[in-house]
């Protein structure tokens, strides 16, 4: 396996934020007396703010504004002020890539100001050469734009990049960008369509590191 760079999603892949976000969203629905649609919520995972609003607006209509305000207020109160737990194998894999001279980047649908805070609070910011965010692209995941931009910033062709994702939307983005894609599922399991891509699926990044070590 030949690769020259590694690009990581953030929420649900590096940080255990997806469970926090869904819990806060469910609470917000209860607070403003609106139903929680789990299938709809799971479909927004991996998308940027524009894609999220479009899907939720179809479900909640004009009620979305008060729901979103409640959700965002409580979510920010958590993620902007306390470190989110780091997922299994993250530090080990990032350290291994650093030791082997592989440049790394984050490609996250999250807004840059929030992403920077999350990474700094978790102590992971020191591992990455650059950061590419959902607010910097015109089309969010599952479109490949964010991964192509991240590769460009690293100065590496997308075909020579490893991509690490948890969500189906993220995998669609990375695979379309022609990256060597690894999926570590979190809240959303790989659907049949995504499984047909033939990418690698592992239970944790620790397992991915073992695989990379044995196939380098």
Beta strands, then each sheet from edge to edge (+ up, - down):
strand 1: 5-8
strand 2: 103-108
strand 3: 130-133
strand 4: 161-165
strand 5: 180-183
strand 6: 200-201
sheet 1: 3+ 2+ 1+ 4+ 5+ 6+
end
